[in-house]
Structures are given as structure tokens and as C-alpha cells.
Amino acid sequence: MDSFFKNAMKGVELIRRTTYSELRCRGYVLVVSNTEFFRKQQWAAARQSSGNPVGDRTRLFAAFETVIAQSGSGVNTRGNDKTLMDLAMAMKTAGMPMEQWGLPPPIMDKLYPPQMK
């Protein structure tokens, strides 16, 4: 039987970037830091799968503490402001268009400060 991690990642495209990873699954995209992804990968690899890939995936993705979710995906962005800001800055620096992500207004205001008139 597959490990919890292997089963949960069925149907998920993993794209590793310098400091973060994109998890692409049908209908949504999540971004997590590589550090957190590695910790959860180790945690999930040590557990036995339920045999249900969707259930295991839901449990794995719920275990992430800091996640930036694509707008309209039905998944909520979560995490404290500092870690969200660090992750969002890494994404912006990599050239990702930040408007398509479900970031809270205070984070967006820091990423794109209003121009002084």
C-alpha cells in the first residue's frame, strides 16, 4: 500500500521553485514554502494511506499552516501575516502576477503600495 504522502499526491502536479512549491490540482493551485512542504512530506511519508487519494490530499493540504491559494479555488489562504508576506514577496520576485491569488488586502497593500500623489 502507498504511503499517505504518495497517495495524497496522486493527481497533483508539484512545481518546485527556489523558495516555494506550487501544488496544482484540478480546480486549484496552492503555494507553500519549500521548508513547510518538506516538513509535511516527511510527516505524511511516515503514515499509512487511507486508500482514498482525495481524502488523503484534503488531510495533507489542511495540515499546511501557511498557504497562498489561487482566487476562486475554494481553498482559503491562511497563515500569519509575516509568513504570508514572505511567501508572497518570493512569488512576486519570481514574476508571478499576484492579483490572481487570494491574498488579504493588507498583504496586497504591502506588495503594491498606493502611489503618493
TAVENDA-V239320 format. One record per pair of residues at least 6 apart in sequence whose C-alpha atoms are under 7 Angstrom apart, sorted by sequence separation. I is the first residue (numbers start at 1). GAP is how many residues later the second one is. D is the distance in Angstrom with one decimal. If there is no record, write none. Layout:
i	gap	d
I	GAP	D
I	GAP	D
This chain:
i	gap	d
15	6	5.6
16	6	6.4
23	6	5.6
24	6	6.6
50	6	6.7
69	6	6.1
92	6	6.5
14	7	6.9
15	7	5.0
22	7	6.7
23	7	5.1
49	7	6.9
69	7	6.1
14	8	5.8
15	8	6.6
22	8	5.7
23	8	6.3
69	8	5.0
14	9	4.9
22	9	4.6
68	9	4.6
13	10	5.9
14	10	6.4
21	10	5.7
22	10	6.7
67	10	5.3
68	10	6.7
12	11	6.3
13	11	4.9
20	11	6.7
21	11	5.5
67	11	5.3
12	12	5.5
13	12	6.4
20	12	5.6
21	12	6.1
66	12	5.4
67	12	6.5
12	13	4.8
20	13	4.1
21	13	5.7
65	13	6.9
66	13	4.2
11	14	6.4
19	14	6.0
20	14	4.6
65	14	5.8
19	15	5.6
66	17	7.0
66	18	6.7
85	22	6.2
77	25	6.0
77	26	6.6
71	29	5.7
70	30	6.0
71	30	4.8
70	31	4.2
71	31	4.6
69	32	5.9
70	32	5.6
68	33	6.9
69	33	5.7
32	34	6.4
68	34	6.7
32	35	5.2
68	35	7.0
5	36	6.3
31	36	5.7
32	36	6.7
30	37	6.4
31	37	5.1
30	38	5.7
31	38	6.4
5	39	4.7
30	39	4.6
4	40	5.4
5	40	4.9
29	40	6.0
30	40	6.4
4	41	5.9
29	41	5.5
3	42	5.5
7	42	6.3
28	42	6.4
4	43	5.4
10	43	6.5
3	44	6.0
4	44	5.0
3	45	5.0
4	45	3.8
8	45	4.9
28	45	4.7
3	46	5.1
7	46	5.1
8	46	6.7
27	46	6.1
2	47	6.1
8	48	4.7
9	48	6.5
7	49	6.7
8	49	4.0
4	52	6.4
8	52	6.9
33	54	6.6
